[in-house]
């Protein structure tokens, strides 16, 4: 039996501003340093920037992932979250029959967001 | 001296999916219930959906706000955060000389986001 090797793939929208895309890669690096149960943490983009979602999955697999956990890094359940990302991930899944490719709920559905916004408003930072 | 009456204005991107925009209004309602120091909490949208940012500011002012605190509800510092929202807010500010219209950093710059993503990945919810 092969060892489970987890990867987390942050999927962001992608921006024409390079600094914005770099920010997402930095976020992936920051998570990687804290998330010891996931030896692989990568970032990719739905559109505009690269790596694309298919490329992001491929990077995880090439790094030896046996599982790819997708984190849709979006705040609201718009078309990108409901249709675009699931469609792309479904297409990729068939290419990797030995890899468990699953998706977390989109980031904005986290119940702690209300508390973060409250704290930001109160502390004005 | 007039009493300070704070308002928080959540600025989201706006989606063609109505349910996504409703989600943002629900978020504003949820924050409103917890954020007692802000008697007014509203949501508005940069594009696609209404109320627009100018309309959102107007709603806050009509409800008696003496201060409007903008929360750019975006995850990365792309063009919308760096240029579009500040430009619109700057244009509106001149219309309301008696109202303090200020902006928080965009949501994605909050340092707690790494911990939320870590928790989401570990607990797989």
gemmi code that builds the backbone of each chain (N, CA, C; Angstrom):
import gemmi

chains = {
    "A": [
        ("UNK", (0.843, -1.208, 0.000), (0.000, 0.000, 0.000), (0.879, 1.259, 0.000)),
        ("UNK", (0.584, 2.142, -0.923), (1.379, 3.367, -1.006), (1.034, 4.318, 0.139)),
        ("UNK", (2.022, 5.077, 0.513), (1.813, 6.065, 1.576), (0.938, 7.225, 1.064)),
        ("UNK", (0.034, 7.679, 1.923), (-0.777, 8.850, 1.557), (0.097, 10.097, 1.593)),
        ("UNK", (0.032, 10.857, 0.558), (0.812, 12.102, 0.482), (-0.141, 13.208, 0.046)),
        ("UNK", (-0.534, 14.016, 1.031), (-1.578, 15.021, 0.797), (-1.036, 16.291, 0.152)),
        ("UNK", (-1.833, 16.849, -0.761), (-1.500, 18.184, -1.288), (-2.721, 19.087, -1.162)),
        ("UNK", (-2.451, 20.342, -0.891), (-3.498, 21.371, -0.855), (-3.259, 22.298, -2.035)),
        ("UNK", (-4.290, 22.504, -2.837), (-4.165, 23.373, -4.017), (-5.117, 24.565, -3.866)),
        ("UNK", (-4.539, 25.728, -3.598), (-5.322, 26.965, -3.481), (-5.674, 27.427, -4.897)),
        ("UNK", (-6.954, 27.586, -5.166), (-7.386, 28.079, -6.489), (-7.912, 29.504, -6.326)),
        ("UNK", (-7.157, 30.464, -6.850), (-7.581, 31.869, -6.791), (-8.077, 32.305, -8.171)),
        ("UNK", (-8.645, 33.496, -8.233), (-9.202, 33.940, -9.512), (-8.126, 34.203, -10.559)),
        ("UNK", (-7.067, 34.903, -10.151), (-6.053, 35.346, -11.111), (-6.288, 36.799, -11.467)),
        ("UNK", (-5.203, 37.575, -11.521), (-5.308, 39.012, -11.772), (-4.303, 39.442, -12.832)),
        ("UNK", (-4.624, 40.540, -13.504), (-3.643, 41.114, -14.435), (-2.490, 41.763, -13.670)),
        ("UNK", (-2.713, 42.067, -12.388), (-1.643, 42.635, -11.556), (-0.779, 41.482, -11.044)),
        ("UNK", (0.459, 41.447, -11.497), (1.344, 40.349, -11.097), (1.495, 40.265, -9.586)),
        ("UNK", (1.547, 41.433, -8.932), (1.749, 41.461, -7.485), (0.616, 40.732, -6.761)),
        ("UNK", (-0.560, 40.780, -7.349), (-1.716, 40.115, -6.755), (-1.561, 38.594, -6.834)),
        ("UNK", (-1.037, 38.116, -7.956), (-0.824, 36.672, -8.109), (0.325, 36.190, -7.232)),
        ("UNK", (1.342, 37.027, -7.110), (2.469, 36.682, -6.230), (1.979, 36.542, -4.789)),
        ("UNK", (1.043, 37.425, -4.431), (0.449, 37.394, -3.083), (-0.174, 36.015, -2.795)),
        ("UNK", (-0.813, 35.434, -3.801), (-1.450, 34.120, -3.625), (-0.374, 33.040, -3.441)),
        ("UNK", (0.693, 33.141, -4.204), (1.792, 32.173, -4.028), (2.422, 32.316, -2.638)),
        ("UNK", (2.540, 33.559, -2.186), (3.097, 33.779, -0.836), (2.180, 33.184, 0.225)),
        ("UNK", (0.871, 33.330, 0.003), (-0.094, 32.737, 0.928), (0.099, 31.219, 0.981)),
        ("UNK", (0.254, 30.603, -0.195), (0.488, 29.150, -0.243), (1.759, 28.787, 0.523)),
        ("UNK", (2.798, 29.587, 0.373), (4.044, 29.331, 1.117), (3.826, 29.458, 2.615)),
        ("UNK", (3.079, 30.481, 3.012), (2.824, 30.691, 4.446), (2.024, 29.529, 5.037)),
        ("UNK", (1.031, 29.057, 4.272), (0.235, 27.914, 4.747), (1.128, 26.678, 4.838)),
        ("UNK", (1.956, 26.493, 3.828), (2.833, 25.327, 3.770), (3.701, 25.215, 5.026)),
        ("UNK", (4.161, 26.359, 5.503), (5.029, 26.350, 6.691), (4.278, 25.924, 7.945)),
        ("UNK", (2.955, 26.154, 7.958), (2.163, 25.832, 9.153), (1.452, 24.490, 9.054)),
        ("UNK", (1.251, 24.007, 7.826), (0.367, 22.856, 7.603), (1.218, 21.609, 7.374)),
        ("UNK", (1.696, 21.053, 8.483), (2.661, 19.959, 8.370), (2.040, 18.669, 7.837)),
        ("UNK", (0.710, 18.543, 7.960), (0.059, 17.314, 7.471), (-0.077, 17.303, 5.944)),
        ("UNK", (0.238, 18.424, 5.306), (0.205, 18.502, 3.846), (1.616, 18.810, 3.338)),
        ("UNK", (2.343, 17.794, 2.885), (3.716, 18.061, 2.427), (3.779, 18.908, 1.159)),
        ("UNK", (2.664, 19.007, 0.459), (2.635, 19.803, -0.785), (1.522, 20.853, -0.672)),
        ("UNK", (1.869, 22.122, -0.819), (0.869, 23.196, -0.885), (1.203, 24.052, -2.108)),
        ("UNK", (0.259, 24.158, -3.016), (0.484, 24.911, -4.245), (-0.647, 25.911, -4.475)),
        ("UNK", (-0.400, 26.881, -5.347), (-1.431, 27.840, -5.736), (-1.604, 27.788, -7.250)),
        ("UNK", (-2.821, 28.022, -7.710), (-3.072, 28.119, -9.153), (-4.231, 29.081, -9.373)),
        ("UNK", (-4.558, 29.333, -10.647), (-5.507, 30.398, -10.970), (-6.572, 29.940, -11.965)),
        ("UNK", (-7.777, 30.364, -11.723), (-8.889, 30.023, -12.627), (-8.674, 30.635, -14.002)),
        ("UNK", (-8.265, 31.904, -14.033), (-8.058, 32.547, -15.328), (-6.998, 33.641, -15.225)),
        ("UNK", (-6.604, 34.140, -16.365), (-5.652, 35.243, -16.530), (-4.205, 34.822, -16.221)),
        ("UNK", (-3.982, 34.243, -15.029), (-2.614, 33.929, -14.609), (-2.332, 32.427, -14.676)),
        ("UNK", (-1.085, 32.083, -14.590), (-0.661, 30.684, -14.531), (0.115, 30.433, -13.251)),
        ("UNK", (0.179, 29.172, -12.777), (-0.400, 27.977, -13.384), (-1.919, 27.969, -13.356)),
        ("UNK", (-2.509, 27.367, -14.384), (-3.954, 27.158, -14.435), (-4.337, 26.049, -13.449)),
        ("UNK", (-5.607, 25.764, -13.321), (-6.032, 24.668, -12.433), (-5.478, 23.324, -12.929)),
        ("UNK", (-5.606, 22.994, -14.233), (-4.998, 21.730, -14.691), (-3.495, 21.680, -14.421)),
        ("UNK", (-2.812, 22.795, -14.639), (-1.369, 22.823, -14.366), (-1.093, 22.666, -12.875)),
        ("UNK", (-1.925, 23.278, -12.038), (-1.748, 23.181, -10.585), (-1.899, 21.745, -10.102)),
        ("UNK", (-2.906, 21.055, -10.633), (-3.105, 19.640, -10.266), (-1.904, 18.817, -10.729)),
        ("UNK", (-1.446, 19.108, -11.936), (-0.296, 18.369, -12.476), (0.953, 18.583, -11.605)),
        ("UNK", (1.155, 19.801, -11.157), (2.310, 20.098, -10.288), (2.230, 19.263, -9.009)),
        ("UNK", (1.030, 19.221, -8.405), (0.858, 18.438, -7.180), (1.185, 16.961, -7.429)),
        ("UNK", (0.664, 16.431, -8.532), (0.878, 15.011, -8.850), (2.354, 14.746, -9.127)),
        ("UNK", (2.976, 15.656, -9.866), (4.405, 15.478, -10.166), (5.263, 15.532, -8.906)),
        ("UNK", (4.762, 16.250, -7.895), (5.502, 16.310, -6.624), (5.185, 15.099, -5.741)),
        ("UNK", (4.382, 14.182, -6.268), (4.146, 12.933, -5.545), (2.859, 12.881, -4.749)),
        ("UNK", (1.922, 13.804, -5.006), (0.657, 13.798, -4.260), (-0.150, 12.544, -4.573)),
        ("UNK", (-0.713, 11.926, -3.526), (-1.690, 10.851, -3.743), (-3.099, 11.406, -3.559)),
        ("UNK", (-3.179, 12.605, -2.943), (-4.453, 13.294, -2.759), (-4.276, 14.764, -3.101)),
        ("UNK", (-5.246, 15.324, -3.798), (-5.243, 16.769, -4.083), (-6.524, 17.355, -3.498)),
        ("UNK", (-6.334, 18.226, -2.508), (-7.484, 18.887, -1.889), (-7.555, 20.314, -2.434)),
        ("UNK", (-8.622, 20.592, -3.177), (-8.796, 21.906, -3.805), (-9.425, 22.878, -2.802)),
        ("UNK", (-8.852, 24.061, -2.669), (-9.452, 25.119, -1.838), (-9.848, 26.272, -2.750)),
        ("UNK", (-11.132, 26.387, -3.100), (-11.553, 27.528, -3.932), (-11.470, 28.817, -3.109)),
        ("UNK", (-10.466, 29.629, -3.426), (-10.186, 30.828, -2.630), (-10.993, 32.001, -3.184)),
        ("UNK", (-12.295, 31.908, -2.941), (-13.268, 32.895, -3.411), (-14.186, 33.245, -2.252)),
        ("UNK", (-14.752, 34.436, -2.292), (-15.563, 34.886, -1.158), (-17.055, 34.606, -1.308)),
        ("UNK", (-17.540, 34.513, -2.527), (-18.974, 34.313, -2.706), (-19.205, 33.216, -3.743)),
        ("UNK", (-20.363, 32.585, -3.630), (-20.668, 31.450, -4.497), (-21.215, 31.935, -5.833)),
        ("UNK", (-20.386, 32.592, -6.601), (-20.759, 33.036, -7.941), (-20.513, 31.923, -8.949)),
        ("UNK", (-20.598, 32.302, -10.212), (-20.436, 31.326, -11.298), (-19.105, 30.580, -11.225)),
        ("UNK", (-18.027, 31.284, -10.863), (-16.713, 30.637, -10.793), (-16.716, 29.473, -9.800)),
        ("UNK", (-17.353, 29.685, -8.654), (-17.358, 28.673, -7.602), (-18.340, 27.550, -7.919)),
        ("UNK", (-19.512, 27.927, -8.445), (-20.586, 26.940, -8.637), (-20.382, 26.115, -9.903)),
        ("UNK", (-19.869, 26.769, -10.950), (-19.774, 26.062, -12.236), (-18.334, 25.868, -12.727)),
        ("UNK", (-17.612, 26.976, -12.835), (-16.336, 26.925, -13.564), (-15.313, 25.998, -12.899)),
        ("UNK", (-15.075, 26.204, -11.615), (-14.044, 25.390, -10.943), (-14.460, 23.918, -10.889)),
        ("UNK", (-15.709, 23.594, -10.463), (-16.082, 22.174, -10.456), (-15.962, 21.526, -11.839)),
        ("UNK", (-16.330, 22.251, -12.898), (-16.237, 21.671, -14.241), (-14.795, 21.350, -14.620)),
        ("UNK", (-13.897, 22.283, -14.325), (-12.481, 22.060, -14.655), (-11.930, 20.899, -13.832)),
        ("UNK", (-12.262, 20.874, -12.543), (-11.743, 19.809, -11.664), (-12.290, 18.454, -12.107)),
        ("UNK", (-13.566, 18.402, -12.480), (-14.155, 17.137, -12.953), (-13.427, 16.632, -14.201)),
        ("UNK", (-13.106, 17.553, -15.101), (-12.375, 17.165, -16.313), (-10.996, 16.604, -15.991)),
        ("UNK", (-10.343, 17.206, -15.000), (-8.986, 16.761, -14.640), (-9.015, 15.423, -13.918)),
        ("UNK", (-10.075, 15.222, -13.133), (-10.148, 14.016, -12.290), (-10.012, 12.741, -13.118)),
        ("UNK", (-10.621, 12.762, -14.298), (-10.579, 11.550, -15.134), (-9.172, 11.251, -15.653)),
        ("UNK", (-8.306, 12.265, -15.647), (-6.926, 12.048, -16.121), (-6.056, 11.347, -15.081)),
        ("UNK", (-6.502, 11.397, -13.813), (-5.678, 10.876, -12.712), (-6.474, 9.859, -11.901)),
        ("UNK", (-6.706, 8.671, -12.467), (-7.573, 7.704, -11.787), (-7.018, 7.237, -10.430)),
        ("UNK", (-5.721, 7.303, -10.225), (-5.162, 6.831, -8.953), (-5.091, 7.904, -7.879)),
        ("UNK", (-5.486, 9.131, -8.204), (-5.335, 10.265, -7.288), (-6.715, 10.699, -6.787)),
        ("UNK", (-6.831, 10.889, -5.479), (-8.097, 11.379, -4.912), (-8.119, 12.900, -5.024)),
        ("UNK", (-8.942, 13.419, -5.918), (-9.048, 14.874, -6.095), (-10.397, 15.311, -5.542)),
        ("UNK", (-10.367, 16.021, -4.425), (-11.603, 16.464, -3.768), (-11.541, 17.979, -3.558)),
        ("UNK", (-12.678, 18.552, -3.219), (-12.714, 20.006, -3.065), (-13.320, 20.395, -1.723)),
        ("UNK", (-12.725, 21.369, -1.088), (-13.301, 21.980, 0.106), (-14.418, 22.943, -0.309)),
        ("UNK", (-15.294, 23.317, 0.630), (-16.220, 24.415, 0.321), (-15.410, 25.681, 0.026)),
        ("UNK", (-15.970, 26.597, -0.718), (-15.245, 27.834, -1.032), (-14.968, 28.620, 0.265)),
        ("UNK", (-13.901, 29.369, 0.225), (-13.405, 30.046, 1.423), (-14.465, 30.909, 2.113)),
        ("UNK", (-15.237, 31.657, 1.316), (-16.218, 32.589, 1.882), (-17.330, 31.918, 2.661)),
        ("UNK", (-17.462, 30.603, 2.547), (-18.510, 29.911, 3.305), (-18.085, 29.619, 4.740)),
        ("UNK", (-16.840, 29.930, 5.080), (-16.382, 29.696, 6.455), (-17.157, 30.578, 7.440)),
        ("UNK", (-17.708, 29.990, 8.493), (-18.499, 30.779, 9.439), (-17.680, 31.779, 10.263)),
        ("UNK", (-16.367, 31.658, 10.239), (-15.555, 32.586, 11.049), (-15.383, 33.949, 10.377)),
        ("UNK", (-15.804, 34.063, 9.130), (-15.591, 35.317, 8.401), (-16.323, 36.497, 9.053)),
        ("UNK", (-17.522, 36.242, 9.542), (-18.268, 37.315, 10.221), (-17.440, 37.888, 11.370)),
        ("UNK", (-16.824, 37.011, 12.128), (-16.033, 37.479, 13.282), (-14.789, 38.252, 12.851)),
        ("UNK", (-14.192, 37.824, 11.740), (-13.014, 38.564, 11.241), (-13.425, 39.973, 10.814)),
        ("UNK", (-14.532, 40.063, 10.089), (-14.990, 41.378, 9.625), (-15.362, 42.270, 10.804)),
        ("UNK", (-15.991, 41.685, 11.798), (-16.334, 42.435, 13.022), (-15.063, 42.996, 13.662)),
        ("UNK", (-14.073, 42.140, 13.778), (-12.819, 42.558, 14.405), (-12.120, 43.646, 13.584)),
        ("UNK", (-12.116, 43.487, 12.266), (-11.490, 44.493, 11.405), (-12.193, 45.847, 11.546)),
        ("UNK", (-13.524, 45.825, 11.583), (-14.285, 47.079, 11.689), (-14.046, 47.751, 13.040)),
        ("UNK", (-14.028, 46.954, 14.093), (-13.885, 47.526, 15.443), (-12.495, 48.073, 15.695)),
        ("UNK", (-11.500, 47.388, 15.162), (-10.118, 47.795, 15.440), (-9.552, 48.712, 14.371)),
        ("UNK", (-10.350, 48.901, 13.311), (-9.971, 49.837, 12.256), (-8.594, 49.537, 11.687)),
        ("UNK", (-8.274, 48.272, 11.563), (-7.003, 47.896, 10.907), (-7.298, 46.954, 9.749)),
    ],
    "B": [
        ("UNK", (-22.387, 69.723, 19.192), (-21.636, 68.690, 18.467), (-22.547, 67.505, 18.170)),
        ("UNK", (-22.550, 67.115, 16.912), (-23.400, 65.981, 16.530), (-22.823, 64.668, 17.037)),
        ("UNK", (-23.716, 63.750, 17.301), (-23.296, 62.427, 17.754), (-22.673, 61.659, 16.585)),
        ("UNK", (-21.584, 60.935, 16.887), (-20.970, 60.081, 15.860), (-21.882, 58.880, 15.617)),
        ("UNK", (-22.139, 58.626, 14.369), (-22.988, 57.485, 14.004), (-22.252, 56.715, 12.899)),
        ("UNK", (-21.668, 55.598, 13.323), (-20.784, 54.859, 12.420), (-21.550, 53.941, 11.473)),
        ("UNK", (-21.069, 53.855, 10.236), (-21.594, 52.850, 9.315), (-20.438, 52.058, 8.721)),
        ("UNK", (-20.711, 50.779, 8.506), (-19.756, 49.897, 7.826), (-20.359, 49.529, 6.477)),
        ("UNK", (-19.577, 49.738, 5.417), (-20.070, 49.434, 4.068), (-19.186, 48.349, 3.445)),
        ("UNK", (-19.749, 47.144, 3.357), (-19.034, 46.018, 2.739), (-19.106, 46.208, 1.221)),
        ("UNK", (-17.953, 46.266, 0.556), (-17.913, 46.389, -0.907), (-17.450, 45.057, -1.494)),
        ("UNK", (-18.374, 44.353, -2.149), (-18.034, 43.087, -2.798), (-17.956, 43.298, -4.307)),
        ("UNK", (-17.486, 42.276, -5.023), (-17.318, 42.426, -6.469), (-18.650, 42.563, -7.191)),
        ("UNK", (-19.609, 41.686, -6.831), (-20.867, 41.622, -7.587), (-20.821, 40.476, -8.571)),
        ("UNK", (-21.928, 39.725, -8.644), (-21.979, 38.534, -9.490), (-23.252, 38.539, -10.319)),
        ("UNK", (-23.199, 37.814, -11.452), (-24.423, 37.623, -12.237), (-25.366, 36.647, -11.535)),
        ("UNK", (-24.824, 35.872, -10.613), (-25.660, 34.946, -9.832), (-26.278, 35.724, -8.679)),
        ("UNK", (-27.611, 35.874, -8.733), (-28.273, 36.654, -7.690), (-28.008, 36.093, -6.302)),
        ("UNK", (-27.960, 34.758, -6.207), (-27.776, 34.123, -4.900), (-26.443, 34.543, -4.265)),
        ("UNK", (-25.466, 34.799, -5.119), (-24.151, 35.229, -4.632), (-24.228, 36.639, -4.031)),
        ("UNK", (-25.010, 37.505, -4.656), (-25.161, 38.869, -4.131), (-26.007, 38.873, -2.854)),
        ("UNK", (-27.007, 38.004, -2.831), (-27.834, 37.879, -1.622), (-26.967, 37.430, -0.440)),
        ("UNK", (-26.030, 36.539, -0.746), (-25.099, 36.046, 0.285), (-24.337, 37.206, 0.934)),
        ("UNK", (-23.958, 38.182, 0.134), (-23.219, 39.340, 0.667), (-24.135, 40.187, 1.561)),
        ("UNK", (-25.377, 40.361, 1.145), (-26.320, 41.097, 1.993), (-26.565, 40.345, 3.309)),
        ("UNK", (-26.640, 39.025, 3.221), (-26.820, 38.228, 4.450), (-25.616, 38.380, 5.379)),
        ("UNK", (-24.432, 38.417, 4.766), (-23.225, 38.632, 5.561), (-23.303, 39.975, 6.285)),
        ("UNK", (-23.731, 41.010, 5.577), (-23.875, 42.341, 6.195), (-24.875, 42.274, 7.357)),
        ("UNK", (-25.953, 41.550, 7.162), (-26.938, 41.395, 8.248), (-26.334, 40.671, 9.443)),
        ("UNK", (-25.583, 39.616, 9.166), (-24.961, 38.851, 10.259), (-23.965, 39.705, 11.036)),
        ("UNK", (-23.199, 40.513, 10.297), (-22.237, 41.398, 10.973), (-23.002, 42.425, 11.806)),
        ("UNK", (-24.045, 42.954, 11.218), (-24.832, 43.990, 11.901), (-25.320, 43.522, 13.268)),
        ("UNK", (-25.707, 42.252, 13.328), (-26.223, 41.722, 14.599), (-25.140, 41.629, 15.672)),
        ("UNK", (-23.882, 41.508, 15.220), (-22.780, 41.341, 16.186), (-22.038, 42.643, 16.467)),
        ("UNK", (-22.148, 43.604, 15.545), (-21.291, 44.793, 15.593), (-22.085, 45.974, 16.150)),
        ("UNK", (-22.214, 45.988, 17.461), (-23.109, 46.963, 18.087), (-22.579, 48.393, 17.986)),
        ("UNK", (-21.267, 48.549, 17.797), (-20.702, 49.898, 17.704), (-20.982, 50.557, 16.339)),
        ("UNK", (-21.503, 49.774, 15.406), (-21.873, 50.318, 14.087), (-23.388, 50.167, 13.909)),
        ("UNK", (-24.146, 51.227, 14.125), (-25.599, 51.092, 13.985), (-26.056, 50.847, 12.549)),
        ("UNK", (-25.180, 51.111, 11.596), (-25.528, 50.910, 10.178), (-24.483, 49.981, 9.544)),
        ("UNK", (-24.929, 48.881, 8.984), (-24.054, 47.991, 8.212), (-24.752, 47.698, 6.887)),
        ("UNK", (-24.095, 48.041, 5.797), (-24.693, 47.849, 4.471), (-23.718, 47.105, 3.556)),
        ("UNK", (-24.256, 46.588, 2.463), (-23.433, 45.939, 1.442), (-23.670, 46.621, 0.101)),
        ("UNK", (-22.630, 46.674, -0.720), (-22.780, 47.199, -2.077), (-21.781, 46.489, -2.978)),
        ("UNK", (-21.822, 46.814, -4.275), (-21.060, 46.043, -5.253), (-20.288, 46.940, -6.211)),
        ("UNK", (-19.069, 46.506, -6.521), (-18.233, 47.258, -7.461), (-18.835, 47.262, -8.849)),
        ("UNK", (-19.302, 46.105, -9.296), (-19.889, 46.045, -10.636), (-20.945, 44.952, -10.719)),
        ("UNK", (-21.664, 44.952, -11.798), (-22.697, 43.954, -12.147), (-23.970, 44.118, -11.317)),
        ("UNK", (-23.837, 44.134, -9.976), (-25.018, 44.160, -9.107), (-25.212, 45.539, -8.472)),
        ("UNK", (-26.400, 45.734, -7.920), (-26.700, 46.963, -7.177), (-27.077, 46.608, -5.747)),
        ("UNK", (-26.928, 47.547, -4.800), (-26.480, 48.926, -4.980), (-24.998, 49.014, -5.361)),
        ("UNK", (-24.688, 50.015, -6.159), (-23.297, 50.322, -6.501), (-22.605, 50.939, -5.286)),
        ("UNK", (-21.333, 51.219, -5.396), (-20.615, 51.867, -4.289), (-21.194, 53.264, -4.009)),
        ("UNK", (-21.402, 54.108, -5.049), (-22.025, 55.416, -4.759), (-23.395, 55.261, -4.088)),
        ("UNK", (-24.179, 54.304, -4.560), (-25.494, 54.072, -3.948), (-25.352, 53.577, -2.502)),
        ("UNK", (-24.380, 52.722, -2.266), (-24.159, 52.199, -0.912), (-23.794, 53.310, 0.064)),
        ("UNK", (-22.919, 54.213, -0.386), (-22.540, 55.352, 0.466), (-23.767, 56.224, 0.739)),
        ("UNK", (-24.557, 56.440, -0.309), (-25.762, 57.261, -0.169), (-26.741, 56.632, 0.842)),
        ("UNK", (-26.888, 55.323, 0.772), (-27.782, 54.629, 1.715), (-27.313, 54.854, 3.155)),
        ("UNK", (-26.002, 54.712, 3.374), (-25.453, 54.919, 4.728), (-25.747, 56.348, 5.204)),
        ("UNK", (-25.509, 57.312, 4.326), (-25.708, 58.720, 4.690), (-27.189, 58.992, 4.961)),
        ("UNK", (-28.050, 58.447, 4.105), (-29.492, 58.644, 4.308), (-29.983, 58.021, 5.611)),
        ("UNK", (-29.282, 56.980, 6.055), (-29.646, 56.357, 7.335), (-29.040, 57.096, 8.527)),
        ("UNK", (-28.356, 58.191, 8.241), (-27.859, 59.033, 9.319), (-26.402, 58.831, 9.683)),
        ("UNK", (-25.626, 58.160, 8.821), (-24.211, 57.939, 9.131), (-23.436, 59.254, 9.152)),
        ("UNK", (-22.593, 59.409, 10.175), (-21.647, 60.527, 10.179), (-20.270, 60.026, 9.727)),
        ("UNK", (-20.097, 58.700, 9.753), (-18.857, 58.075, 9.276), (-19.211, 56.868, 8.409)),
        ("UNK", (-18.494, 56.719, 7.308), (-18.669, 55.528, 6.467), (-17.311, 54.829, 6.391)),
        ("UNK", (-17.277, 53.605, 6.934), (-16.045, 52.817, 6.892), (-16.215, 51.754, 5.806)),
        ("UNK", (-15.401, 51.878, 4.770), (-15.471, 50.955, 3.624), (-14.662, 49.698, 3.931)),
        ("UNK", (-15.248, 48.529, 3.694), (-14.510, 47.253, 3.812), (-14.442, 46.608, 2.429)),
        ("UNK", (-13.306, 46.739, 1.741), (-13.185, 46.079, 0.427), (-13.127, 44.561, 0.636)),
        ("UNK", (-14.233, 43.903, 0.290), (-14.357, 42.469, 0.564), (-13.803, 41.677, -0.627)),
        ("UNK", (-12.482, 41.732, -0.724), (-11.727, 41.088, -1.800), (-10.552, 40.341, -1.181)),
        ("UNK", (-10.090, 39.308, -1.868), (-9.034, 38.468, -1.295), (-7.625, 38.866, -1.711)),
        ("UNK", (-7.486, 39.499, -2.858), (-6.138, 39.848, -3.310), (-6.127, 41.285, -3.818)),
        ("UNK", (-4.950, 41.877, -3.766), (-4.817, 43.290, -4.131), (-4.672, 43.433, -5.640)),
        ("UNK", (-5.729, 43.102, -6.360), (-5.754, 43.293, -7.798), (-6.194, 44.700, -8.153)),
        ("UNK", (-6.470, 44.903, -9.425), (-6.860, 46.226, -9.928), (-8.077, 46.791, -9.187)),
        ("UNK", (-9.036, 45.941, -8.892), (-10.245, 46.410, -8.211), (-9.914, 47.057, -6.866)),
        ("UNK", (-9.004, 46.423, -6.134), (-8.659, 46.904, -4.792), (-7.730, 48.115, -4.867)),
        ("UNK", (-6.775, 48.057, -5.788), (-5.733, 49.093, -5.830), (-6.226, 50.367, -6.527)),
        ("UNK", (-7.033, 50.182, -7.577), (-7.430, 51.348, -8.383), (-8.933, 51.639, -8.343)),
        ("UNK", (-9.729, 50.638, -8.715), (-11.148, 50.900, -8.974), (-11.892, 51.407, -7.733)),
        ("UNK", (-11.793, 50.671, -6.630), (-12.556, 51.066, -5.433), (-12.051, 52.409, -4.889)),
        ("UNK", (-10.722, 52.608, -4.715), (-10.267, 53.921, -4.223), (-10.709, 55.082, -5.121)),
        ("UNK", (-10.692, 54.869, -6.441), (-11.108, 55.950, -7.347), (-12.584, 56.307, -7.153)),
        ("UNK", (-13.413, 55.285, -7.043), (-14.852, 55.545, -6.854), (-15.091, 56.230, -5.510)),
        ("UNK", (-14.426, 55.734, -4.474), (-14.622, 56.309, -3.136), (-14.129, 57.757, -3.099)),
        ("UNK", (-13.006, 58.013, -3.746), (-12.486, 59.392, -3.794), (-13.490, 60.335, -4.463)),
        ("UNK", (-14.097, 59.858, -5.543), (-15.101, 60.674, -6.240), (-16.309, 60.959, -5.358)),
        ("UNK", (-16.712, 59.966, -4.571), (-17.885, 60.137, -3.708), (-17.586, 61.052, -2.529)),
        ("UNK", (-16.359, 60.976, -2.056), (-15.980, 61.720, -0.840), (-16.252, 63.215, -0.989)),
        ("UNK", (-15.997, 63.728, -2.179), (-16.179, 65.173, -2.395), (-17.650, 65.584, -2.340)),
        ("UNK", (-18.539, 64.617, -2.525), (-19.979, 64.922, -2.475), (-20.495, 65.059, -1.048)),
        ("UNK", (-19.734, 64.524, -0.092), (-20.204, 64.487, 1.305), (-19.168, 65.125, 2.225)),
        ("UNK", (-19.024, 66.454, 2.169), (-17.945, 67.110, 2.939), (-18.076, 66.926, 4.450)),
        ("UNK", (-19.274, 66.683, 4.948), (-19.441, 66.531, 6.400), (-19.299, 65.112, 6.897)),
        ("UNK", (-19.083, 64.173, 5.991), (-19.052, 62.759, 6.363), (-17.620, 62.234, 6.243)),
        ("UNK", (-17.159, 61.529, 7.273), (-15.823, 60.923, 7.222), (-15.918, 59.588, 6.489)),
        ("UNK", (-15.396, 59.555, 5.273), (-15.426, 58.312, 4.483), (-14.003, 57.765, 4.419)),
        ("UNK", (-13.782, 56.644, 5.111), (-12.443, 56.044, 5.164), (-12.538, 54.585, 4.731)),
        ("UNK", (-11.388, 53.989, 4.488), (-11.388, 52.609, 4.006), (-10.469, 51.738, 4.843)),
        ("UNK", (-10.942, 50.547, 5.149), (-10.105, 49.531, 5.777), (-9.203, 48.911, 4.718)),
        ("UNK", (-8.126, 48.212, 5.153), (-7.389, 47.402, 4.175), (-8.325, 46.326, 3.606)),
        ("UNK", (-8.030, 45.840, 2.432), (-8.889, 44.784, 1.846), (-8.846, 43.535, 2.716)),
        ("UNK", (-9.937, 42.807, 2.662), (-10.133, 41.663, 3.551), (-8.969, 40.656, 3.505)),
        ("UNK", (-8.498, 40.350, 2.294), (-7.454, 39.339, 2.134), (-6.136, 39.688, 2.790)),
        ("UNK", (-5.970, 40.934, 3.209), (-4.712, 41.307, 3.871), (-4.719, 40.955, 5.352)),
        ("UNK", (-5.836, 40.454, 5.847), (-5.891, 40.074, 7.260), (-4.939, 38.911, 7.548)),
        ("UNK", (-4.102, 39.047, 8.560), (-3.125, 37.981, 8.840), (-3.752, 36.692, 9.359)),
        ("UNK", (-5.015, 36.716, 9.742), (-5.633, 35.489, 10.279), (-6.062, 34.520, 9.173)),
        ("UNK", (-5.994, 34.964, 7.922), (-6.466, 34.115, 6.822), (-5.658, 32.820, 6.702)),
        ("UNK", (-4.365, 32.919, 6.916), (-3.534, 31.708, 6.854), (-4.051, 30.657, 7.843)),
        ("UNK", (-4.393, 31.098, 9.034), (-4.864, 30.153, 10.046), (-6.218, 29.551, 9.684)),
        ("UNK", (-7.072, 30.361, 9.063), (-8.373, 29.825, 8.639), (-8.176, 28.757, 7.580)),
        ("UNK", (-7.320, 29.039, 6.609), (-7.083, 28.069, 5.533), (-6.456, 26.789, 6.091)),
        ("UNK", (-5.553, 26.958, 7.025), (-4.938, 25.784, 7.681), (-6.012, 24.936, 8.348)),
        ("UNK", (-6.892, 25.588, 9.076), (-7.947, 24.883, 9.781), (-8.911, 24.191, 8.809)),
        ("UNK", (-9.264, 24.885, 7.725), (-10.158, 24.291, 6.719), (-9.525, 23.050, 6.089)),
        ("UNK", (-8.237, 23.142, 5.774), (-7.557, 22.001, 5.140), (-7.470, 20.821, 6.103)),
        ("UNK", (-7.145, 21.082, 7.354), (-6.961, 20.004, 8.327), (-8.270, 19.313, 8.688)),
        ("UNK", (-9.334, 20.107, 8.778), (-10.612, 19.545, 9.220), (-11.492, 19.123, 8.051)),
        ("UNK", (-11.011, 19.439, 6.845), (-11.703, 18.991, 5.631), (-13.180, 19.386, 5.614)),
        ("UNK", (-13.448, 20.608, 6.101), (-14.834, 21.126, 6.030), (-14.810, 22.475, 5.345)),
    ],
}
model = gemmi.Model(1)
for chain_id, residues in chains.items():
    chain = gemmi.Chain(chain_id)
    for i, (resn, *xyz) in enumerate(residues, 1):
        res = gemmi.Residue()
        res.name, res.seqid = resn, gemmi.SeqId(i, " ")
        for name, pos in zip(("N", "CA", "C"), xyz):
            atom = gemmi.Atom()
            atom.name, atom.element = name, gemmi.Element(name[0])
            atom.pos, atom.b_iso = gemmi.Position(*pos), 0.0
            res.add_atom(atom)
        chain.add_residue(res)
    model.add_chain(chain)
structure = gemmi.Structure()
structure.add_model(model)
structure.setup_entities()
